[in-house]
């Protein structure tokens, strides 16, 4: 009914976080590729893209099924008081599940990326020293 | 069915991105993330609906298939808009200069 609202809320928070982290990294002079880890702004941009991409396509699916409309109150479940309870339940269960699952996949992704960056860095250094 | 079609689109986009990697002039990583984000979210939706309501895991109907294609098309439109705005080949810059 409106499950995509939870990942959307997370996407708004992570977008703001990315902007702040990016600014801090720029001030600290962090350069991409100059360290053994992938920068946090880059990692957060991956999460943002996953979340916003999913939210956009899910919003389209909800419009297709008539659960979301482009005029107030936007959620058709809001028109009937009996539908509000199930809608909130769906947001709390499926919506939270979606946000948590995407975040877990992203955490696995960034840990693999960090491991790969660590493995590449000594190899590149050794090649340069030789 | 839209879940399967989006997952297939995500796989194809990832293969195309990997073939061209590390160069990513056309921002194919964005297209991959759009499709993977939706695939992961629909996976959770399908699993939870299957566990709570039962029934068939995949909804194979004409409506769901049509929705799958519309979703893939919408993902492509979003990627295309982002590509044209960033204009990596500086096409608009060159056109306006002439």
Backbone of each chain as ProteinMPNN parsed JSONL, in Angstrom:
{"seq_chain_A": "XXXXXXXXXXXXXXXXXXXXXXXXXXXXXXXXXXXXXXXXXXXXXXXXXXXXXXXXXXXXXXXXXXXXXXXXXXXXXXXXXXXXXXXXXXXXXXXXXXXXXXXXXXXXXXXXXXXXXXXXXXXXXXXXXX", "coords_chain_A": {"N_chain_A": [[0.827, -1.214, 0.0], [1.89, 1.25, 0.874], [4.507, 0.724, 1.241], [6.97, 1.55, 0.304], [7.588, 3.92, 1.518], [9.171, 3.772, 3.794], [11.845, 2.909, 2.908], [12.171, 5.249, 1.402], [12.253, 7.281, 3.305], [14.622, 6.518, 4.567], [16.346, 6.889, 2.423], [16.267, 9.666, 2.123], [17.506, 10.48, 4.487], [20.073, 9.265, 4.166], [20.94, 10.586, 1.889], [21.289, 13.206, 2.778], [23.246, 12.684, 4.678], [25.32, 11.811, 3.003], [25.966, 14.151, 1.62], [26.984, 15.723, 3.723], [29.166, 14.142, 4.592], [30.675, 14.102, 2.258], [31.392, 16.785, 2.056], [32.944, 17.058, 4.374], [35.003, 15.287, 3.76], [36.124, 16.546, 1.559], [37.096, 18.837, 2.738], [38.933, 17.681, 4.431], [40.686, 16.755, 2.635], [40.575, 14.233, 1.475], [41.317, 11.881, -0.938], [39.994, 9.991, -3.613], [41.038, 6.674, -4.172], [43.507, 7.049, -3.119], [43.881, 5.738, -0.839], [43.579, 2.832, 1.37], [41.009, 2.098, 1.63], [37.631, 2.343, 0.38], [36.179, 5.51, -0.168], [33.89, 7.042, 2.203], [31.919, 8.702, 1.195], [31.579, 7.749, -1.358], [30.733, 5.157, -0.827], [28.301, 5.71, 0.444], [26.985, 6.87, -1.678], [26.422, 4.671, -3.249], [24.533, 3.33, -1.653], [22.532, 5.279, -1.63], [21.781, 5.311, -4.343], [20.812, 2.705, -4.681], [18.623, 2.763, -2.903], [17.049, 5.028, -3.776], [16.583, 4.302, -6.441], [15.127, 1.904, -6.139], [12.912, 2.932, -4.723], [11.765, 4.699, -6.6], [10.946, 2.941, -8.7], [9.246, 1.258, -7.276], [7.322, 3.099, -6.48], [6.151, 3.643, -8.907], [5.013, 1.16, -9.41], [3.075, 1.114, -7.39], [1.465, 3.216, -8.218], [0.504, 2.131, -10.559], [-1.031, 0.037, -9.535], [-3.005, 1.507, -8.379], [-2.716, 2.333, -5.761], [-1.383, 4.526, -5.019], [-1.865, 7.943, -5.688], [-1.621, 10.943, -7.703], [-2.568, 13.176, -6.464], [-3.719, 14.926, -3.464], [-5.1, 12.799, -0.889], [-2.804, 11.44, -1.667], [-2.186, 8.727, -0.906], [-4.314, 6.119, -1.496], [-5.437, 4.546, 0.442], [-5.868, 6.204, 2.543], [-8.305, 7.342, 2.172], [-10.248, 5.708, 3.169], [-11.036, 5.017, 6.425], [-10.878, 2.437, 7.48], [-8.877, 1.215, 6.072], [-6.531, 2.368, 6.871], [-5.219, 1.309, 9.135], [-4.312, -1.391, 8.268], [-2.612, -0.412, 6.275], [-0.633, 1.034, 7.683], [0.412, -1.081, 9.12], [1.512, -2.599, 7.071], [3.456, -0.821, 6.159], [5.082, -0.748, 8.416], [5.977, -3.417, 8.607], [6.617, -4.735, 5.974], [7.781, -2.505, 4.664], [9.824, -1.703, 6.479], [11.26, -4.071, 6.466], [12.173, -4.105, 3.803], [13.877, -1.833, 3.762], [15.775, -2.588, 5.686], [16.811, -4.949, 4.527], [17.943, -4.027, 2.09], [19.9, -2.379, 3.171], [21.491, -4.272, 4.516], [22.464, -5.774, 2.345], [23.935, -3.757, 1.124], [25.857, -3.294, 3.141], [27.271, -5.701, 3.042], [28.258, -5.472, 0.479], [29.954, -3.173, 0.695], [31.837, -4.11, 2.508], [33.08, -6.12, 1.054], [34.118, -4.548, -1.017], [35.943, -2.968, 0.421], [37.722, -4.943, 1.322], [38.756, -5.805, -1.116], [39.949, -3.419, -1.991], [41.948, -3.174, -0.068], [43.471, -5.404, -0.642], [44.372, -4.8, -3.188], [45.897, -2.477, -2.854], [48.53, -3.057, -1.495], [49.615, -4.63, -3.528], [49.799, -2.894, -5.703], [51.579, -1.05, -4.629], [53.852, -2.622, -4.227], [54.468, -3.228, -6.852], [55.107, -0.708, -7.783], [57.352, -0.157, -6.245], [59.16, -2.019, -7.189]], "CA_chain_A": [[0.0, 0.0, 0.0], [2.799, 2.404, 0.893], [5.71, 0.171, 1.868], [8.186, 2.224, -0.166], [7.816, 5.143, 2.29], [10.277, 3.558, 4.753], [13.116, 3.109, 2.184], [12.257, 6.641, 0.964], [12.729, 8.027, 4.488], [16.046, 6.178, 4.739], [17.071, 7.509, 1.305], [16.394, 11.113, 2.415], [18.529, 10.597, 5.543], [21.407, 8.922, 3.63], [21.32, 11.627, 0.922], [21.809, 14.318, 3.589], [24.501, 12.177, 5.261], [26.329, 11.777, 1.94], [26.364, 15.547, 1.366], [27.811, 16.154, 4.87], [30.416, 13.364, 4.549], [31.408, 14.577, 1.076], [31.938, 18.103, 2.412], [34.012, 16.815, 5.354], [36.131, 14.641, 3.068], [36.745, 17.564, 0.714], [37.847, 19.714, 3.654], [40.065, 16.91, 4.972], [41.573, 16.432, 1.513], [40.553, 12.797, 1.16], [41.231, 11.642, -2.381], [39.597, 8.628, -4.001], [42.105, 5.859, -4.746], [44.782, 7.304, -2.458], [43.857, 5.048, 0.441], [43.305, 1.39, 1.28], [39.565, 1.889, 1.733], [36.788, 3.159, -0.501], [35.714, 6.642, 0.651], [32.525, 6.895, 2.714], [30.963, 9.396, 0.322], [31.313, 6.831, -2.469], [29.919, 4.052, -0.288], [26.942, 6.227, 0.669], [26.328, 7.108, -2.982], [25.898, 3.362, -3.68], [23.301, 3.092, -0.884], [21.533, 6.237, -2.134], [21.293, 4.872, -5.659], [19.987, 1.496, -4.464], [17.365, 3.146, -2.253], [16.225, 5.892, -4.64], [16.188, 3.489, -7.604], [14.044, 1.022, -5.688], [11.753, 3.753, -4.353], [11.135, 5.203, -7.839], [10.248, 1.856, -9.418], [8.138, 0.799, -6.43], [6.279, 4.134, -6.534], [5.448, 3.413, -10.18], [4.173, -0.047, -9.227], [1.939, 1.503, -6.549], [0.568, 4.037, -9.058], [-0.085, 1.141, -11.481], [-2.062, -0.722, -8.807], [-4.003, 2.444, -7.846], [-2.528, 2.526, -4.315], [-0.854, 5.89, -4.882], [-2.364, 8.863, -6.724], [-0.795, 12.151, -7.773], [-3.264, 14.284, -5.799], [-3.931, 14.62, -2.037], [-4.043, 12.546, 0.115], [-1.749, 10.654, -2.337], [-2.354, 7.287, -0.628], [-5.763, 5.858, -1.585], [-5.867, 3.92, 1.706], [-6.239, 7.275, 3.48], [-9.699, 7.715, 1.925], [-11.102, 4.837, 3.967], [-10.408, 4.811, 7.75], [-10.644, 1.004, 7.735], [-7.653, 0.802, 5.373], [-5.353, 3.038, 7.439], [-4.534, 0.348, 10.024], [-3.519, -2.338, 7.472], [-1.553, 0.311, 5.55], [0.452, 1.303, 8.633], [1.01, -2.384, 9.436], [2.346, -2.951, 5.914], [4.618, 0.09, 6.181], [5.955, -1.163, 9.53], [6.565, -4.754, 8.405], [7.268, -4.9, 4.658], [8.619, -1.326, 4.413], [11.034, -1.807, 7.303], [11.991, -5.234, 5.935], [12.85, -3.672, 2.566], [14.976, -0.914, 4.115], [16.806, -3.368, 6.394], [17.426, -5.885, 3.575], [18.805, -3.249, 1.169], [21.055, -1.922, 3.962], [22.347, -5.444, 4.758], [23.138, -6.063, 1.065], [24.928, -2.679, 0.947], [26.942, -3.53, 4.101], [28.074, -6.812, 2.485], [28.913, -4.887, -0.701], [31.07, -2.28, 1.062], [32.901, -4.89, 3.168], [33.815, -6.779, -0.047], [34.87, -3.486, -1.715], [37.077, -2.605, 1.297], [38.683, -6.06, 1.291], [39.402, -5.772, -2.444], [40.818, -2.232, -2.009], [43.096, -3.496, 0.785], [44.287, -6.4, -1.359], [44.973, -4.161, -4.364], [46.854, -1.439, -2.443], [49.909, -3.546, -1.367], [50.067, -5.145, -4.824], [50.16, -1.724, -6.521], [52.757, -0.463, -3.978], [54.97, -3.53, -4.499], [54.779, -3.076, -8.281], [55.754, 0.603, -7.941], [58.663, -0.241, -5.601], [60.036, -2.926, -7.957]], "C_chain_A": [[0.863, 1.268, 0.0], [4.143, 1.997, 1.482], [6.99, 0.912, 1.478], [8.515, 3.49, 0.632], [8.98, 4.994, 3.277], [11.634, 3.663, 4.042], [13.29, 4.558, 1.711], [12.765, 7.529, 2.109], [14.213, 7.785, 4.718], [16.881, 6.87, 3.652], [17.273, 9.009, 1.541], [17.516, 11.323, 3.437], [19.928, 10.34, 4.963], [21.881, 9.945, 2.589], [21.931, 12.823, 1.656], [23.172, 13.915, 4.173], [25.631, 12.218, 4.238], [26.865, 13.174, 1.661], [27.322, 16.029, 2.458], [29.174, 15.465, 4.827], [31.299, 13.843, 3.409], [32.106, 15.907, 1.371], [33.116, 17.927, 3.373], [35.239, 16.21, 4.693], [36.881, 15.651, 2.192], [37.617, 18.487, 1.566], [39.088, 19.01, 4.202], [41.051, 16.507, 3.883], [41.662, 14.953, 1.201], [40.384, 12.626, -0.338], [40.887, 10.189, -2.648], [40.791, 7.899, -4.623], [43.457, 6.072, -4.073], [44.874, 6.565, -1.129], [43.478, 3.584, 0.253], [41.809, 1.091, 1.377], [38.836, 2.782, 0.736], [36.226, 4.286, 0.367], [34.245, 6.475, 1.047], [31.495, 7.604, 1.836], [30.59, 8.504, -0.863], [30.421, 5.665, -2.023], [28.469, 4.499, -0.094], [26.217, 6.508, -0.642], [25.764, 5.793, -3.54], [24.566, 3.071, -2.981], [22.176, 4.021, -1.375], [20.916, 5.758, -3.441], [20.409, 3.636, -5.549], [18.612, 1.894, -3.923], [16.476, 3.989, -3.176], [15.733, 5.145, -5.878], [15.006, 2.603, -7.27], [12.774, 1.792, -5.399], [11.013, 4.243, -5.61], [10.331, 4.111, -8.548], [9.065, 1.307, -8.599], [6.987, 1.812, -6.421], [5.453, 3.962, -7.812], [4.513, 2.201, -10.074], [2.914, 0.276, -8.415], [0.94, 2.371, -7.323], [-0.197, 3.107, -9.998], [-1.249, 0.401, -10.812], [-3.114, 0.187, -8.152], [-3.884, 2.679, -6.349], [-1.988, 3.925, -4.004], [-1.43, 6.722, -6.023], [-1.544, 10.151, -6.659], [-1.459, 13.381, -7.144], [-3.54, 13.901, -4.34], [-5.14, 13.719, -1.822], [-2.93, 11.612, -0.39], [-1.862, 9.141, -2.127], [-3.853, 6.992, -0.603], [-6.315, 5.214, -0.31], [-6.336, 4.97, 2.719], [-7.7, 7.697, 3.307], [-10.681, 6.909, 2.778], [-10.432, 4.56, 5.319], [-10.09, 3.348, 8.058], [-9.339, 0.51, 7.102], [-6.379, 1.376, 5.991], [-4.528, 2.089, 8.312], [-3.692, -0.658, 9.246], [-2.365, -1.664, 6.722], [-0.353, 0.566, 6.47], [1.178, 0.012, 9.02], [1.955, -2.814, 8.319], [3.615, -2.101, 5.861], [5.614, -0.387, 7.239], [6.641, -2.5, 9.275], [7.34, -4.837, 7.083], [8.221, -3.733, 4.377], [9.919, -1.377, 5.191], [11.902, -2.962, 6.821], [12.795, -4.872, 4.695], [14.075, -2.819, 2.885], [16.122, -1.677, 4.78], [17.545, -4.281, 5.412], [18.386, -5.165, 2.623], [20.062, -2.802, 1.921], [22.018, -3.078, 4.237], [23.143, -5.775, 3.49], [24.252, -5.025, 0.818], [26.115, -2.889, 1.886], [27.868, -4.645, 3.612], [28.911, -6.277, 1.316], [30.114, -4.034, -0.306], [32.186, -3.043, 1.78], [33.737, -5.617, 2.11], [34.69, -5.751, -0.767], [36.092, -3.075, -0.906], [38.16, -3.68, 1.275], [39.466, -6.054, -0.019], [40.382, -4.597, -2.53], [42.086, -2.481, -1.198], [44.053, -4.44, 0.067], [45.022, -5.762, -2.538], [46.085, -3.202, -3.958], [48.284, -1.969, -2.259], [50.487, -4.052, -2.697], [50.54, -3.999, -5.721], [51.455, -1.109, -5.989], [54.002, -1.297, -4.306], [55.445, -3.389, -5.951], [55.535, -1.754, -8.517], [57.171, 0.607, -7.359], [59.665, -1.034, -6.433], [60.714, -2.21, -9.136]], "O_chain_A": [[0.618, 2.214, -0.748], [4.827, 2.792, 2.128], [7.971, 0.906, 2.222], [9.585, 4.073, 0.457], [9.687, 5.96, 3.564], [12.499, 4.412, 4.496], [14.415, 5.049, 1.625], [13.598, 8.412, 1.902], [14.967, 8.709, 5.021], [17.974, 7.369, 3.919], [18.321, 9.559, 1.201], [18.357, 12.21, 3.286], [20.86, 11.1, 5.229], [23.083, 10.149, 2.424], [22.942, 13.381, 1.23], [24.122, 14.698, 4.163], [26.755, 12.607, 4.555], [28.069, 13.361, 1.486], [28.338, 16.66, 2.17], [30.209, 16.109, 5.002], [32.513, 13.976, 3.563], [33.255, 16.121, 0.985], [34.157, 18.563, 3.211], [36.372, 16.567, 5.017], [38.108, 15.617, 2.095], [38.72, 18.865, 1.173], [40.136, 19.622, 4.41], [42.124, 15.979, 4.174], [42.688, 14.469, 0.724], [39.444, 13.148, -0.937], [41.409, 9.279, -2.004], [41.472, 8.441, -5.494], [44.432, 5.39, -4.388], [45.834, 6.744, -0.379], [43.113, 3.146, -0.838], [41.398, -0.059, 1.22], [39.341, 3.82, 0.308], [35.839, 4.049, 1.511], [33.461, 5.855, 0.329], [30.347, 7.171, 1.739], [29.445, 8.498, -1.315], [29.5, 5.249, -2.727], [27.532, 3.769, -0.42], [24.993, 6.402, -0.719], [24.742, 5.801, -4.227], [23.602, 2.632, -3.609], [21.027, 3.603, -1.516], [19.699, 5.793, -3.624], [19.389, 3.527, -6.23], [17.58, 1.432, -4.409], [15.291, 3.696, -3.338], [14.597, 5.336, -6.311], [14.019, 2.548, -8.003], [11.683, 1.367, -5.779], [9.784, 4.201, -5.668], [9.185, 4.326, -8.944], [8.027, 0.942, -9.153], [5.819, 1.429, -6.362], [4.231, 4.113, -7.806], [3.389, 2.214, -10.575], [1.828, -0.222, -8.712], [-0.27, 2.277, -7.115], [-1.398, 3.275, -10.206], [-2.295, 0.168, -11.418], [-4.006, -0.296, -7.455], [-4.824, 3.165, -5.721], [-2.118, 4.431, -2.889], [-1.48, 6.278, -7.17], [-0.856, 10.408, -5.671], [-0.96, 14.497, -7.284], [-3.592, 12.718, -4.003], [-6.134, 13.873, -2.532], [-2.191, 11.053, 0.42], [-1.657, 8.366, -3.061], [-4.581, 7.551, 0.216], [-7.506, 5.32, -0.018], [-7.101, 4.665, 3.634], [-8.271, 8.335, 4.192], [-11.789, 7.359, 3.07], [-9.372, 3.935, 5.361], [-9.154, 3.051, 8.801], [-8.768, -0.488, 7.54], [-5.276, 0.927, 5.678], [-3.299, 2.069, 8.238], [-2.495, -0.788, 9.506], [-1.294, -2.245, 6.551], [0.795, 0.343, 6.084], [2.392, 0.006, 9.221], [3.047, -3.323, 8.572], [4.7, -2.597, 5.558], [6.821, -0.428, 7.001], [7.783, -2.69, 9.693], [8.562, -4.99, 7.078], [9.339, -3.944, 3.907], [10.991, -1.127, 4.64], [13.127, -2.851, 6.772], [13.948, -5.277, 4.549], [15.163, -3.046, 2.354], [17.292, -1.444, 4.476], [18.771, -4.376, 5.46], [19.498, -5.632, 2.379], [21.162, -2.844, 1.371], [23.233, -2.888, 4.197], [24.347, -6.025, 3.553], [25.348, -5.362, 0.371], [27.26, -2.689, 1.481], [29.088, -4.555, 3.746], [30.095, -6.584, 1.182], [31.181, -4.157, -0.908], [33.354, -2.67, 1.675], [34.956, -5.722, 2.246], [35.846, -6.025, -1.091], [37.163, -2.856, -1.472], [39.352, -3.379, 1.218], [40.678, -6.269, -0.034], [41.486, -4.732, -3.058], [43.172, -2.053, -1.59], [45.273, -4.3, 0.153], [46.153, -6.136, -2.849], [47.108, -3.119, -4.638], [49.202, -1.377, -2.827], [51.683, -3.921, -2.957], [51.552, -4.118, -6.412], [52.32, -0.699, -6.762], [55.062, -0.755, -4.62], [56.641, -3.424, -6.24], [56.461, -1.685, -9.325], [58.07, 1.264, -7.882], [60.865, -0.765, -6.395], [61.478, -2.828, -9.877]]}, "seq_chain_B": "XXXXXXXXXXXXXXXXXXXXXXXXXXXXXXXXXXXXXXXXXXXXXXXXXXXXXXXXXXXXXXXXXXXXXXXXXXXXXXXXXXXXXXXXXXXXXXXXXX", "coords_chain_B": {"N_chain_B": [[5.604, -11.433, -11.81], [6.717, -9.018, -12.652], [8.781, -8.782, -10.886], [10.591, -10.775, -11.705], [11.202, -9.866, -14.295], [12.383, -7.376, -13.73], [14.571, -8.248, -12.219], [15.954, -9.662, -14.19], [16.556, -7.544, -15.906], [18.279, -6.153, -14.223], [20.4, -7.976, -14.042], [21.261, -8.124, -16.732], [21.981, -5.41, -17.155], [24.075, -5.229, -15.331], [25.928, -7.031, -16.416], [26.524, -5.752, -18.855], [27.602, -3.388, -17.813], [29.893, -4.457, -16.517], [31.35, -5.527, -18.644], [32.162, -3.2, -19.934], [33.564, -1.957, -17.9], [36.687, -0.827, -16.382], [35.858, 1.627, -17.291], [33.206, 3.921, -17.263], [31.585, 5.628, -18.815], [28.984, 6.151, -19.615], [27.464, 6.052, -17.349], [26.467, 3.523, -16.462], [26.461, 2.192, -14.088], [24.612, 3.472, -12.518], [22.181, 2.702, -13.669], [22.287, -0.034, -13.086], [22.168, 0.046, -10.258], [19.604, 1.173, -9.906], [17.878, -0.851, -10.926], [18.706, -3.047, -9.328], [18.101, -2.113, -6.762], [15.275, -1.973, -6.827], [14.741, -4.67, -7.364], [15.702, -5.964, -5.042], [13.977, -4.872, -3.121], [11.451, -5.738, -4.027], [11.851, -8.429, -3.751], [11.855, -8.812, -0.981], [9.223, -7.99, -0.512], [7.766, -9.972, -1.935], [8.591, -12.318, -0.581], [7.664, -11.817, 2.049], [4.923, -11.531, 1.596], [4.365, -14.059, 0.632], [4.94, -15.638, 2.868], [3.113, -14.677, 4.77], [0.576, -14.521, 3.532], [0.471, -16.665, 1.826], [-0.132, -18.684, -1.1], [0.84, -18.245, -4.606], [4.315, -17.725, -5.332], [5.401, -16.241, -7.467], [3.725, -13.89, -9.437], [2.19, -14.606, -12.19], [0.824, -13.079, -14.546], [-0.872, -11.323, -17.219], [-1.106, -8.627, -16.661], [0.848, -8.247, -14.668], [3.111, -8.856, -16.139], [3.105, -6.887, -18.09], [3.411, -4.683, -16.418], [5.991, -5.203, -15.546], [7.53, -4.697, -17.884], [6.935, -1.985, -18.214], [8.073, -0.946, -15.903], [10.806, -1.509, -16.336], [11.222, 0.095, -18.557], [10.712, 2.589, -17.417], [12.843, 2.739, -15.615], [14.935, 2.911, -17.445], [14.309, 5.387, -18.591], [14.696, 7.118, -16.399], [17.451, 6.759, -16.011], [18.38, 7.687, -18.489], [17.615, 10.399, -18.399], [19.231, 11.254, -16.267], [21.691, 10.793, -17.458], [21.653, 12.554, -19.677], [21.48, 14.985, -18.344], [23.919, 15.037, -16.916], [25.621, 14.797, -19.073], [28.087, 13.377, -20.227], [29.642, 13.282, -22.584], [29.785, 15.839, -23.3], [28.061, 16.878, -25.209], [25.921, 18.718, -25.424], [27.221, 21.019, -24.702], [29.053, 21.308, -26.796], [27.258, 21.555, -28.925], [25.924, 23.923, -28.303], [28.01, 25.659, -28.435], [28.646, 25.779, -31.09]], "CA_chain_B": [[6.333, -11.404, -13.085], [7.528, -7.79, -12.726], [9.99, -9.044, -10.099], [11.503, -11.554, -12.561], [11.641, -8.994, -15.407], [13.316, -6.372, -13.176], [15.796, -8.971, -11.851], [16.65, -9.933, -15.464], [17.096, -6.248, -16.355], [19.419, -5.861, -13.332], [21.504, -8.876, -14.429], [21.754, -7.682, -18.055], [22.658, -4.11, -16.964], [25.339, -5.488, -14.616], [26.851, -7.664, -17.38], [26.955, -4.69, -19.789], [28.497, -2.508, -17.033], [31.153, -5.161, -16.252], [32.064, -5.647, -19.923], [32.756, -1.891, -20.214], [34.314, -1.481, -16.729], [36.394, 0.203, -15.376], [35.294, 2.847, -17.867], [31.754, 3.98, -17.103], [31.261, 6.931, -19.386], [27.538, 6.324, -19.747], [26.824, 5.89, -16.029], [25.69, 2.273, -16.396], [26.35, 1.774, -12.679], [23.351, 4.032, -12.018], [21.105, 1.825, -14.149], [22.391, -1.265, -12.295], [21.669, 0.312, -8.899], [18.146, 1.387, -9.98], [17.216, -2.158, -11.071], [18.983, -3.906, -8.166], [17.344, -1.581, -5.624], [13.881, -2.418, -6.965], [14.722, -6.141, -7.262], [15.856, -6.332, -3.616], [12.754, -4.485, -2.394], [10.353, -6.642, -4.421], [12.16, -9.754, -3.204], [11.335, -8.777, 0.401], [7.759, -7.9, -0.643], [7.274, -11.289, -2.36], [8.84, -13.302, 0.488], [6.77, -11.541, 3.176], [3.544, -11.833, 1.166], [4.273, -15.527, 0.526], [4.944, -16.198, 4.221], [1.929, -14.28, 5.548], [-0.687, -14.778, 2.832], [0.545, -17.913, 1.07], [-0.379, -18.548, -2.544], [1.998, -18.411, -5.495], [5.391, -16.764, -5.093], [5.45, -15.357, -8.634], [2.42, -13.56, -10.012], [2.381, -14.664, -13.646], [-0.373, -12.624, -15.243], [-0.566, -10.368, -18.292], [-0.964, -7.323, -16.004], [2.153, -8.214, -13.992], [4.142, -8.86, -17.19], [3.075, -5.536, -18.671], [4.002, -3.811, -15.399], [7.433, -5.475, -15.594], [8.114, -3.965, -19.011], [6.789, -0.54, -17.932], [9.058, -0.646, -14.863], [12.126, -1.512, -16.991], [11.225, 1.294, -19.402], [10.808, 3.739, -16.51], [14.235, 2.744, -15.14], [15.745, 3.407, -18.567], [14.03, 6.829, -18.74], [15.373, 7.797, -15.273], [18.902, 6.703, -16.323], [18.606, 8.552, -19.651], [17.528, 11.796, -17.928], [20.466, 11.511, -15.49], [22.802, 10.805, -18.429], [21.575, 13.796, -20.457], [21.784, 16.117, -17.444], [25.376, 15.064, -16.653], [26.21, 14.961, -20.408], [29.523, 13.03, -20.144], [30.34, 13.542, -23.855], [29.706, 17.305, -23.485], [27.362, 17.074, -26.483], [25.162, 19.974, -25.387], [28.229, 22.092, -24.647], [29.569, 21.454, -28.164], [26.158, 22.026, -29.776], [25.646, 25.327, -27.991], [29.2, 26.424, -28.802], [28.651, 25.956, -32.553]], "C_chain_B": [[7.209, -10.16, -13.207], [8.82, -7.936, -11.938], [11.027, -9.772, -10.966], [12.073, -10.653, -13.666], [12.651, -7.95, -14.903], [14.643, -7.034, -12.794], [16.62, -9.272, -13.106], [17.299, -8.66, -16.005], [18.329, -5.881, -15.532], [20.629, -6.701, -13.735], [22.12, -8.418, -15.755], [22.544, -6.366, -17.916], [24.015, -4.303, -16.289], [26.371, -6.113, -15.56], [27.413, -6.592, -18.337], [27.928, -3.736, -19.084], [29.869, -3.168, -16.868], [31.995, -5.293, -17.526], [32.804, -4.335, -20.23], [33.636, -1.354, -19.084], [35.82, -1.643, -16.979], [35.842, 1.505, -15.962], [33.769, 2.819, -17.715], [31.253, 5.341, -17.563], [29.752, 7.202, -19.386], [26.759, 6.016, -18.454], [25.962, 4.629, -15.924], [25.543, 1.766, -14.96], [25.049, 2.295, -12.078], [22.166, 3.144, -12.41], [21.09, 0.512, -13.352], [21.795, -1.059, -10.902], [20.144, 0.495, -8.888], [17.427, 0.024, -10.006], [17.463, -3.07, -9.862], [18.212, -3.44, -6.928], [15.91, -2.075, -5.645], [13.78, -3.94, -6.807], [14.8, -6.59, -5.804], [14.576, -6.031, -2.844], [11.583, -5.397, -2.749], [10.594, -8.057, -3.918], [11.594, -9.85, -1.782], [9.802, -8.793, 0.374], [7.164, -9.279, -0.973], [7.42, -12.332, -1.246], [7.85, -13.089, 1.633], [5.311, -11.851, 2.821], [3.328, -13.347, 1.102], [4.158, -16.164, 1.917], [3.663, -15.873, 4.99], [0.612, -14.675, 4.878], [-0.726, -16.119, 2.096], [0.319, -17.675, -0.408], [0.888, -18.719, -3.353], [3.033, -17.322, -5.242], [5.469, -15.743, -6.233], [4.048, -15.159, -9.217], [2.585, -13.527, -11.537], [1.05, -14.364, -14.341], [0.045, -11.624, -16.323], [-0.313, -8.974, -17.697], [0.414, -7.19, -15.353], [3.294, -8.175, -15.004], [4.257, -7.473, -17.808], [3.717, -4.534, -17.716], [5.524, -3.97, -15.389], [8.116, -4.685, -16.695], [8.044, -2.445, -18.794], [7.84, -0.094, -16.911], [10.473, -0.555, -15.467], [12.277, -0.248, -17.857], [11.401, 2.548, -18.544], [12.235, 3.874, -15.956], [15.166, 3.305, -16.198], [15.561, 4.921, -18.753], [14.758, 7.628, -17.646], [16.879, 7.879, -15.556], [19.234, 7.67, -17.473], [18.568, 10.036, -19.257], [18.811, 12.163, -17.168], [21.665, 11.629, -16.421], [22.822, 12.12, -19.213], [21.892, 15.02, -19.602], [23.301, 16.201, -17.196], [26.173, 15.241, -17.951], [27.71, 14.647, -20.433], [30.306, 13.291, -21.435], [30.367, 15.039, -24.196], [29.05, 17.658, -24.828], [26.646, 18.429, -26.514], [26.098, 21.185, -25.395], [28.741, 22.385, -26.062], [28.501, 22.021, -29.104], [25.886, 23.518, -29.568], [26.802, 26.234, -28.404], [29.189, 26.75, -30.305], [27.568, 26.955, -33.012]], "O_chain_B": [[8.297, -10.213, -13.781], [9.829, -7.31, -12.26], [12.206, -9.418, -10.954], [13.274, -10.676, -13.937], [13.651, -7.676, -15.567], [15.711, -6.462, -13.012], [17.844, -9.151, -13.088], [18.428, -8.681, -16.494], [19.308, -5.361, -16.07], [21.753, -6.199, -13.766], [23.341, -8.334, -15.886], [23.629, -6.222, -18.48], [24.986, -3.628, -16.63], [27.551, -5.765, -15.51], [28.616, -6.538, -18.589], [28.937, -3.324, -19.657], [30.895, -2.515, -17.058], [33.219, -5.18, -17.476], [33.931, -4.355, -20.724], [34.378, -0.394, -19.289], [36.201, -2.535, -17.737], [35.409, 2.386, -15.219], [33.127, 1.81, -18.006], [30.605, 6.085, -16.826], [29.31, 8.332, -19.182], [25.556, 5.757, -18.483], [24.864, 4.663, -15.367], [24.623, 1.009, -14.651], [24.45, 1.639, -11.227], [21.277, 2.872, -11.604], [20.027, 0.008, -12.99], [21.015, -1.883, -10.425], [19.47, 0.028, -7.97], [16.505, -0.224, -9.228], [16.559, -3.779, -9.418], [17.731, -4.256, -6.143], [15.383, -2.534, -4.632], [12.84, -4.439, -6.188], [14.063, -7.48, -5.379], [14.141, -6.83, -2.015], [10.81, -5.785, -1.873], [9.643, -8.804, -3.684], [10.943, -10.832, -1.425], [9.167, -9.517, 1.14], [6.18, -9.698, -0.363], [6.509, -13.12, -0.993], [7.262, -14.047, 2.136], [4.56, -12.368, 3.648], [2.266, -13.853, 1.462], [3.387, -17.102, 2.121], [3.181, -16.694, 5.77], [-0.337, -15.1, 5.537], [-1.795, -16.642, 1.784], [0.558, -16.576, -0.908], [1.883, -19.26, -2.871], [2.698, -16.168, -4.976], [5.587, -14.541, -5.998], [3.303, -16.11, -9.453], [3.062, -12.54, -12.098], [0.273, -15.26, -14.67], [1.178, -11.143, -16.332], [0.562, -8.239, -18.154], [1.066, -6.152, -15.47], [4.321, -7.54, -14.764], [5.354, -6.956, -18.02], [4.468, -3.653, -18.135], [6.255, -2.991, -15.242], [9.161, -4.073, -16.471], [8.972, -1.715, -19.145], [8.421, 0.984, -17.032], [11.234, 0.358, -15.148], [13.333, 0.385, -17.873], [12.149, 3.456, -18.905], [12.764, 4.979, -15.844], [16.075, 4.079, -15.894], [16.518, 5.643, -19.033], [15.355, 8.67, -17.917], [17.502, 8.925, -15.367], [20.241, 8.377, -17.429], [19.386, 10.829, -19.722], [19.397, 13.224, -17.385], [22.548, 12.459, -16.206], [23.879, 12.725, -19.392], [22.5, 15.977, -20.08], [23.891, 17.28, -17.254], [27.28, 15.777, -17.927], [28.522, 15.549, -20.637], [31.518, 13.501, -21.381], [30.896, 15.447, -25.23], [29.444, 18.618, -25.49], [26.746, 19.181, -27.483], [25.813, 22.217, -26.001], [28.85, 23.541, -26.473], [28.792, 22.854, -29.962], [25.653, 24.266, -30.517], [26.61, 27.417, -28.686], [29.639, 27.81, -30.739], [27.437, 27.217, -34.207]]}, "name": "protein", "num_of_chains": 2, "seq": "XXXXXXXXXXXXXXXXXXXXXXXXXXXXXXXXXXXXXXXXXXXXXXXXXXXXXXXXXXXXXXXXXXXXXXXXXXXXXXXXXXXXXXXXXXXXXXXXXXXXXXXXXXXXXXXXXXXXXXXXXXXXXXXXXXXXXXXXXXXXXXXXXXXXXXXXXXXXXXXXXXXXXXXXXXXXXXXXXXXXXXXXXXXXXXXXXXXXXXXXXXXXXXXXXXXXXXXXXXXXXXXXXXXX"}
